[in-house]
Amino acid sequence: MLAIARAVALCCLGAPWIAGEKARAGAPGPEVLLVGQSDPALDVPAVQAAVSAGGTVALSGVFDFGATGRVVLTRDVRIVGRRGAVVRGGQSSFLSPLPPLPVARPGPAIAITHLTLEGATYTPIHIGYASSVEVSHNTIRSVVPRFNPALGFSAHAGVVVGTYSMLPPAVVPGAITGRVSIRHNAIEMSTPAPAATLCEGVFVNRTWGAQVRITGNTISDCARNSIETLDNHRDPAGDGGIEISHNWLRSQSVGVAWPNPFRPNGIVAGWFFDPTGAIDPARNAPYRISENRIDLEGAEATGIFAPTSGAVIDENRIAIAGANARGIVLGASDGLLAENDLAGSGRYAIDITPFYAAFPSVVADRNTVACNDVSRFQAGIADLHLAGNDNTVMGFAGTVLDTGTGNQVVGGSGCERECD
């Protein structure tokens, strides 16, 4: 009964760590209007000079950044597209780099909105240092993959907020703080060679006490992870949280089998660089993954993969098709999976299983699985796999493979929604 009460309580909770939809970033300031000249020799220095002065920079017309052009963001700035403004080309076209370390003060407040960003190499937006971020109402398309000779494949991303590629060994305290809002963007990530391309539609990593909200985006044709949020830390005050909601994700059917064979994936949310963060309350920021629509095909596809304790995963609609595909994988403990709708075919609709064999302390125990609908899913092995211990399953009408201990399964075709 305690598990049932917990499920109902969490179901009725919103996401108290996330502010409202209208949270904004970037300094309003006086507005400077620039008109694109379709010439890298003119457009890049003009935009650079304007953003270096800070305030609001409005772009109109077509701006050409060439093959490698880049605008570096170091001041509070709001970049706004007017009348269908287009920015073509560039490599990490809008970049906020790390300052000298350790970080001595909060970074700039950055907003990039209402632009069409097309043909950038690797990514059009890469923010590694900011005190708030807004990336909203943009169209991102035709992102050119960049080849990595050390790995032997290419990679590209729609939006990157985080420090991993700038400083791989560890989190940078204070680099990405405040509110991170990535919302209502249309991101198209097609590539002629998806099997040789690692794609990240939205990649948010190693933030520091940030309130991250990724919502209302449409991400298509990504060959690896449509949304990926990894190793996002609470700060010493305990602040930090991630909401991923109301996105529509459609993938390629193939992708790079690195760093593991699972691809393409809709949402990957939790801990990877340091898996023990998943069970450390001082570091592990709370997650809510809610009301997303995810459509995937691929032999090893995964709709939602969450290696993080305490995650709330509710009311998602997931359709997958693949011999070893899995709808939801929960790889840690004390989470809630409630009222998700899973359709299609694959290995498991829901897989509650430890993921990191090298880290036996990261277990998949004490989760609550409530009122999920698998009636339209055809499982190759079972609708639900329980490889952890002491999990509680309610209102479940599918087949169950229980390889753990102390798990409790209460059957039934559905649940009354007490929140209504």
C-alpha angles and dihedrals in degrees: 000000000000090000091051092050090049091051093051092046093051091044090058094046121094121207103283094182093062124077124219130290093262097064107128137194134205132052115284095209124143113325122243116195119210125187116209120241098194088236122113091207090060105026101052097051092042093054091042093054092049097049091044088061091053129215123088120337115191118198124203129178127007122327119193117204094179123218098314107012117139139181114211117214116213103143135058103279142163114204111196129182118223128198096356099317115193129202112195128195128344130133113255079349097195108033133178105189128199116270123228108300139282094045107246101186140009116285128242124294105244131191127176114180145161097011133131107225113190138169098010117156114242095343139346093217125040117164118181100158126039144125091214135003133201120180107169144151094009130140113221120185146149094029107182115228117236116221118235108203093192091059098031098231140075131253137198138170139194099215128001122192112172147060106256098104091043096048112010101179100070150348116283108226112226097009100111112025140147123032121349111191119180106172145151096006124146106218120183115186106178119151133179090236108042093157089062098040130088106209130193112181093188118004118186115174143165097002117167117230089328125158100225122194121179107178144149096013126143111213120180140180097010111160098207124009120001092193121015125177115175137177097350107173134214111231123236090273089058095249123145139091142166130219120184109182146150095010124144112216126187120173145196114257095237138038145149115311093222137152084359134357096258112112152182097024131182103206127004109185129169138034129344114139090052108016093186088071087076091073100034111097090196090062107021111094116205119259133208117185107184143165098353123151112220125183116182141165126189140105092253100027122146124195098201125002115186119179094175133101122243096020120161110212111178144157097003121151111217127180116181137167124192139107094251098021121137128199102208127005117190109190101179142043144277095027133139125227108185137167097349118156115218124187139168126041141298146111097301134356089209126017119189101188142136108256107189109067090181090058107053092174090070099082133169099232138136096019123151118224110189136175099341118161117224097156092116095046124097109206123206091203110001140332090235128028118194111192094153129072137253095013120154121219122190134182095008121152101177135089119284132209107195114190095156132075133253095016117150122208122190111189129216140123097252149338135246110250104231092186093070 
